[in-house]
Amino acid sequence: MRRLFPLSGWVAAPFLITAFLAGCSELRFYGQAAAGQAGILLARRPLAAVQEDPATPPGLRTRLAALETLRDFAGRELLLPVGSAYRDFVALKRPYALWNVFAAPEFSLSPKTWCYPLIGCAAYRGYFSPGGAQAEAERLRRRGYDVLVAGVLAYSTLGWFDDPVLSTWASLEEEGLAALLFHELAHRLLYVAGDTSFNEGFATAVEEEGLRRWAASTGRPEALAAWERRRAVNDRFLGLVARRRAELERLYASPLPAEEKRAAKAAVFARLLRDLEEEEEGGEPAFAAHRAGLSAAGANNAALVPLAAYHDRVPAFRRLLAETGFDLGRFYDACRRLAALSPAERGEALERLAAQTPPPAGGP
């Protein structure tokens, strides 16, 4: 399970108007969204004030200083629109910024989507309290959906607000801070309403390239080597998942009765967990976390939704980055041209890119 599931931003007034038109359940959702966002905005404190406060723990002070350095790197080296974002800090009295709900039918890998004003449709629904997310999850389960509830450390409002640094980031080491920051800033740079896989694939590719460049810039070859190893392990994990997803797709398209499909589905997920266990036993401890995350998520169709959203389009963006000579300005322009296409044209273009020879792991 990926640690980040960014939620696209909203503006309270239009959303609440839509909620009144849509009914009570929508009113409750948009009401909690507006209240949650307002609570974060009202709790902001300048980073400088937090760093100078003698009550600030030393570890947090160190991470906030690192974030300021990473902000500068993101704007200068990655050409990301930092602006006034991440200059404030908000202390949250909860482990996650919000909780996202993912869902998919029992015999389908196509995610359920929710549609919102301004940002289009997305394959997740975010709640600022675990109770709200669990209530939505239970409602979907009663309707026969596979469901996943995942905690979110951070989300982007796409530039509608100057997003602050949240205390939910406090446990991350510098590499984790860099990954999170680069990913969220990529959403501020480019976002296509209604295309979750494009948005998350683009942001994940920017995150990857940003981490590679940041690791190289630190003057520590071991950091770059560690980055390359993690990318290789992650790609192997996603390859195992893709193989079992293909089995599930064939199964769901088959004419088997529901009971037989249900049993065969459980067997496929069991094989996937065994795949991860074998990798772990083969000397790769990172697969233990992947296996634990999948098991905790329920090893169901919904557990595969965020993996697909974040990673299915990444190979295409890697290829495009290589084709543009690892020049981020040219890469961003090429991505904007893709974003301007119709959904069908954009999907076909990304499929063509992904079908080409895998690009090298990094540029010059």
C-alpha positions as CSV (number, residue, x, y, z in Angstrom):
1,M,0.0,0.0,0.0
2,R,1.4,3.4,-1.0
3,R,1.8,5.8,1.9
4,L,0.3,8.8,0.0
5,F,-3.2,9.2,-1.5
6,P,-3.5,12.9,-2.4
7,L,-7.0,14.3,-2.5
8,S,-7.7,17.0,-5.0
9,G,-8.8,20.3,-3.5
10,W,-12.2,21.9,-3.2
11,V,-13.7,25.3,-2.7
12,A,-16.2,25.2,0.1
13,A,-19.0,27.4,-1.3
14,P,-19.6,25.7,-4.7
15,F,-19.3,22.3,-3.1
16,L,-21.9,23.1,-0.5
17,I,-24.3,24.5,-3.1
18,T,-23.9,21.2,-5.0
19,A,-24.5,19.3,-1.8
20,F,-27.9,21.0,-1.2
21,L,-28.9,20.1,-4.7
22,A,-27.8,16.5,-4.3
23,G,-29.4,15.5,-1.0
24,C,-28.6,14.8,2.6
25,S,-25.8,12.3,2.2
26,E,-23.9,14.6,-0.1
27,L,-24.6,17.5,2.3
28,R,-22.9,15.5,5.1
29,F,-19.9,14.7,2.9
30,Y,-19.3,18.2,1.6
31,G,-20.0,19.6,5.1
32,Q,-17.3,17.6,6.7
33,A,-15.0,18.4,3.8
34,A,-15.5,22.1,4.1
35,A,-15.2,22.0,7.9
36,G,-12.0,19.9,7.8
37,Q,-10.3,22.1,5.3
38,A,-11.3,25.3,7.2
39,G,-10.0,23.7,10.4
40,I,-6.6,23.2,8.7
41,L,-6.5,26.7,7.3
42,L,-7.3,28.3,10.6
43,A,-4.7,26.3,12.5
44,R,-1.7,27.4,10.4
45,R,1.4,28.8,12.0
46,P,4.5,30.2,10.1
47,L,7.3,27.6,9.9
48,A,9.7,30.2,11.2
49,A,7.6,30.7,14.4
50,V,7.4,26.9,14.9
51,Q,11.1,26.5,14.5
52,E,11.9,29.3,16.9
53,D,9.4,28.1,19.5
54,P,11.4,26.5,22.4
55,A,8.5,24.0,22.9
56,T,9.1,22.5,19.4
57,P,10.7,19.1,19.7
58,P,14.3,19.0,18.2
59,G,13.3,16.3,15.7
60,L,10.5,18.3,14.3
61,R,12.6,21.4,14.1
62,T,15.2,19.4,12.1
63,R,12.5,18.1,9.7
64,L,11.0,21.6,9.1
65,A,14.5,22.9,8.3
66,A,14.9,20.1,5.8
67,L,11.6,20.9,4.3
68,E,12.6,24.5,3.6
69,T,15.7,23.1,1.8
70,L,13.6,20.7,-0.2
71,R,11.2,23.5,-1.2
72,D,14.0,25.5,-2.6
73,F,15.3,22.4,-4.5
74,A,11.8,21.6,-5.9
75,G,11.4,25.1,-7.3
76,R,15.0,25.6,-8.6
77,E,15.9,22.1,-9.8
78,L,12.5,20.5,-10.5
79,L,10.8,23.6,-11.8
80,L,7.8,23.0,-9.6
81,P,5.3,25.8,-8.6
82,V,6.3,26.1,-5.0
83,G,4.9,29.7,-4.6
84,S,3.8,30.3,-1.0
85,A,2.9,26.6,-0.3
86,Y,4.4,24.8,2.6
87,R,5.5,27.9,4.5
88,D,3.1,27.2,7.4
89,F,2.7,24.3,9.8
90,V,-0.4,22.7,11.3
91,A,-0.4,20.4,14.3
92,L,-3.2,17.8,13.9
93,K,-4.4,15.7,16.7
94,R,-4.8,12.6,14.6
95,P,-2.4,10.2,12.8
96,Y,-3.6,11.1,9.3
97,A,-4.7,14.2,7.4
98,L,-7.7,12.3,6.2
99,W,-9.0,8.8,5.3
100,N,-9.7,7.8,1.7
101,V,-12.3,5.2,0.7
102,F,-11.6,3.0,-2.3
103,A,-14.2,0.6,-3.7
104,A,-14.6,-1.9,-6.6
105,P,-17.3,-4.4,-7.5
106,E,-16.9,-8.0,-6.2
107,F,-16.1,-9.3,-9.7
108,S,-14.4,-6.3,-11.3
109,L,-11.1,-4.4,-11.0
110,S,-12.8,-1.2,-12.4
111,P,-12.9,1.2,-9.4
112,K,-16.0,3.0,-8.2
113,T,-15.7,6.7,-8.9
114,W,-17.2,9.8,-7.2
115,C,-17.7,13.0,-9.1
116,Y,-17.1,16.5,-7.7
117,P,-17.4,20.1,-8.9
118,L,-14.2,21.6,-10.4
119,I,-12.0,18.4,-10.2
120,G,-14.2,15.9,-12.0
121,C,-14.4,12.2,-11.0
122,A,-11.9,10.4,-8.9
123,A,-11.5,6.8,-7.7
124,Y,-11.6,7.7,-4.0
125,R,-13.6,9.7,-1.5
126,G,-11.9,11.5,1.4
127,Y,-13.0,12.0,5.0
128,F,-11.4,14.1,7.7
129,S,-12.5,11.5,10.4
130,P,-12.1,7.8,10.4
131,G,-15.7,7.4,11.5
132,G,-17.0,9.1,8.3
133,A,-14.8,6.9,6.1
134,Q,-15.8,3.7,7.9
135,A,-19.5,4.6,7.6
136,E,-19.1,5.1,3.9
137,A,-17.2,1.9,3.6
138,E,-19.9,0.0,5.4
139,R,-22.6,1.5,3.2
140,L,-20.6,0.3,0.1
141,R,-20.1,-3.2,1.6
142,R,-23.8,-3.6,2.1
143,R,-24.2,-2.8,-1.6
144,G,-21.7,-5.7,-2.5
145,Y,-18.5,-3.7,-3.1
146,D,-15.0,-4.7,-2.0
147,V,-13.8,-1.8,0.1
148,L,-10.5,-0.3,1.4
149,V,-10.1,2.5,3.9
150,A,-6.6,4.0,3.8
151,G,-5.1,6.8,5.9
152,V,-3.6,9.7,4.1
153,L,-0.6,11.7,5.4
154,A,-1.1,14.6,3.0
155,Y,-3.2,15.9,0.2
156,S,-3.1,18.8,-2.4
157,T,-5.7,21.5,-2.9
158,L,-4.2,22.1,-6.4
159,G,-3.3,25.7,-5.6
160,W,-6.7,26.8,-4.4
161,F,-5.0,27.3,-1.0
162,D,-1.4,27.6,0.1
163,D,-1.1,24.1,1.5
164,P,0.7,23.9,4.9
165,V,3.1,21.3,6.3
166,L,1.1,18.9,8.4
167,S,2.2,17.2,11.6
168,T,1.3,13.9,10.0
169,W,4.5,14.2,8.1
170,A,6.6,14.4,11.3
171,S,7.5,10.8,11.4
172,L,9.0,10.8,7.9
173,E,12.8,10.8,7.3
174,E,14.2,13.3,4.8
175,E,13.7,11.0,1.8
176,G,10.0,10.6,2.7
177,L,9.6,14.3,3.1
178,A,11.2,14.8,-0.3
179,A,8.9,12.2,-2.0
180,L,5.8,13.7,-0.4
181,L,6.7,17.3,-1.3
182,F,7.6,16.6,-4.9
183,H,4.4,14.5,-5.4
184,E,2.1,17.2,-4.0
185,L,3.8,20.0,-5.9
186,A,3.4,18.0,-9.1
187,H,-0.4,18.1,-8.6
188,R,-0.2,21.9,-8.4
189,L,1.7,22.0,-11.7
190,L,-0.7,19.8,-13.7
191,Y,-4.0,18.2,-13.0
192,V,-6.6,16.7,-15.4
193,A,-10.1,16.7,-14.1
194,G,-11.5,13.2,-14.0
195,D,-8.4,11.3,-14.8
196,T,-7.0,9.8,-11.6
197,S,-4.5,7.5,-13.3
198,F,-3.0,10.3,-15.4
199,N,-2.7,12.6,-12.4
200,E,-1.2,10.1,-10.0
201,G,1.0,8.6,-12.7
202,F,2.4,12.0,-13.6
203,A,2.9,13.0,-9.9
204,T,4.6,9.7,-9.1
205,A,6.9,10.0,-12.1
206,V,7.9,13.5,-11.0
207,E,8.4,12.2,-7.4
208,E,10.7,9.5,-8.7
209,E,12.8,11.8,-10.9
210,G,12.9,14.4,-8.1
211,L,14.1,11.8,-5.6
212,R,16.8,10.6,-8.1
213,R,18.0,14.2,-8.6
214,W,17.8,15.0,-4.9
215,A,19.8,11.9,-4.0
216,A,22.4,12.7,-6.6
217,S,22.7,16.3,-5.4
218,T,23.4,15.3,-1.8
219,G,26.9,14.1,-2.8
220,R,26.2,10.8,-1.2
221,P,26.5,7.9,-3.8
222,E,25.0,5.5,-1.2
223,A,21.8,7.6,-1.3
224,L,21.5,7.2,-5.1
225,A,22.3,3.5,-4.9
226,A,19.6,3.1,-2.2
227,W,17.1,4.9,-4.5
228,E,17.9,2.7,-7.4
229,R,17.5,-0.5,-5.3
230,R,14.1,0.7,-3.9
231,R,12.9,1.5,-7.4
232,A,13.9,-2.0,-8.6
233,V,12.1,-3.7,-5.6
234,N,9.0,-1.6,-6.1
235,D,8.9,-2.5,-9.8
236,R,9.2,-6.2,-9.0
237,F,6.4,-5.9,-6.5
238,L,4.2,-4.2,-9.1
239,G,5.1,-6.8,-11.7
240,L,3.8,-9.6,-9.3
241,V,0.6,-7.7,-8.7
242,A,0.1,-7.1,-12.5
243,R,0.4,-10.9,-13.2
244,R,-2.3,-11.7,-10.6
245,R,-4.5,-8.8,-11.8
246,A,-4.4,-10.3,-15.3
247,E,-5.6,-13.6,-13.8
248,L,-8.4,-11.8,-12.0
249,E,-9.5,-10.0,-15.2
250,R,-9.7,-13.3,-17.0
251,L,-11.6,-14.8,-14.2
252,Y,-14.1,-12.0,-13.9
253,A,-14.7,-12.1,-17.7
254,S,-15.5,-15.8,-17.6
255,P,-19.0,-17.3,-17.5
256,L,-18.4,-19.2,-14.2
257,P,-21.1,-19.1,-11.6
258,A,-20.7,-16.5,-8.8
259,E,-19.8,-19.1,-6.1
260,E,-17.0,-20.6,-8.3
261,K,-15.7,-17.1,-9.2
262,R,-15.7,-16.2,-5.5
263,A,-13.6,-19.3,-4.6
264,A,-11.2,-18.8,-7.6
265,K,-10.8,-15.1,-6.6
266,A,-9.8,-16.0,-3.1
267,A,-7.3,-18.5,-4.6
268,V,-5.7,-15.8,-6.8
269,F,-5.3,-13.4,-3.9
270,A,-3.8,-16.2,-1.8
271,R,-1.3,-16.8,-4.6
272,L,-0.4,-13.1,-4.6
273,L,0.3,-13.2,-0.9
274,R,2.4,-16.3,-1.4
275,D,4.3,-14.6,-4.2
276,L,5.3,-11.8,-1.8
277,E,6.1,-14.3,0.9
278,E,8.5,-16.1,-1.4
279,E,10.2,-12.8,-2.3
280,E,10.6,-12.1,1.4
281,E,12.0,-15.6,2.0
282,G,14.4,-15.0,-0.9
283,G,16.1,-12.3,1.0
284,E,14.1,-9.2,0.2
285,P,12.6,-7.9,3.5
286,A,10.8,-5.0,1.8
287,F,8.2,-7.5,0.6
288,A,7.2,-8.2,4.2
289,A,5.7,-4.7,4.4
290,H,4.0,-5.2,1.0
291,R,2.5,-8.5,2.1
292,A,1.4,-7.0,5.5
293,G,-0.2,-4.0,3.8
294,L,-2.2,-6.2,1.3
295,S,-3.3,-8.5,4.1
296,A,-4.4,-5.6,6.3
297,A,-6.3,-4.1,3.3
298,G,-8.3,-7.3,3.0
299,A,-6.7,-8.7,-0.1
300,N,-9.6,-7.7,-2.3
301,N,-10.3,-5.8,-5.5
302,A,-10.4,-2.4,-3.7
303,A,-6.9,-3.0,-2.3
304,L,-5.6,-3.0,-5.9
305,V,-7.3,0.3,-6.8
306,P,-4.7,2.7,-5.4
307,L,-1.8,0.5,-6.8
308,A,-3.3,0.9,-10.2
309,A,-4.1,4.6,-9.8
310,Y,-0.6,5.5,-8.7
311,H,1.5,3.1,-10.9
312,D,-0.2,1.9,-14.1
313,R,0.7,5.1,-16.0
314,V,4.2,5.5,-14.5
315,P,6.0,3.5,-17.2
316,A,4.5,5.8,-19.9
317,F,5.7,8.9,-18.1
318,R,9.1,7.4,-17.6
319,R,9.4,6.8,-21.3
320,L,8.2,10.3,-22.1
321,L,10.8,11.7,-19.7
322,A,13.5,9.7,-21.5
323,E,12.3,10.9,-24.9
324,T,12.5,14.5,-23.8
325,G,16.1,14.0,-22.8
326,F,15.3,14.2,-19.0
327,D,14.7,17.9,-19.6
328,L,11.9,18.7,-17.1
329,G,10.7,21.8,-19.0
330,R,10.3,19.8,-22.2
331,F,8.7,16.9,-20.2
332,Y,6.2,19.1,-18.5
333,D,5.3,20.7,-21.9
334,A,4.8,17.2,-23.4
335,C,2.6,16.2,-20.4
336,R,0.5,19.4,-20.9
337,R,-0.1,18.4,-24.6
338,L,-1.2,14.9,-23.4
339,A,-3.5,16.6,-20.9
340,A,-5.2,18.6,-23.7
341,L,-6.2,15.5,-25.6
342,S,-9.5,13.8,-25.2
343,P,-9.6,11.0,-22.6
344,A,-9.6,8.3,-25.3
345,E,-6.7,9.9,-27.2
346,R,-4.8,10.5,-24.0
347,G,-5.2,6.9,-23.0
348,E,-4.0,5.6,-26.4
349,A,-1.0,7.9,-26.3
350,L,0.0,6.7,-22.9
351,E,-0.5,3.0,-23.9
352,R,1.8,3.6,-26.9
353,L,4.5,5.1,-24.6
354,A,4.2,2.3,-22.1
355,A,4.6,-0.4,-24.8
356,Q,8.0,0.9,-25.9
357,T,11.3,-0.4,-24.5
358,P,11.6,0.5,-20.8
359,P,13.7,3.7,-20.4
360,P,16.9,3.9,-18.3
361,A,16.4,4.5,-14.6
362,G,17.6,8.1,-14.8
363,G,19.1,10.8,-16.8
364,P,22.5,12.4,-16.9
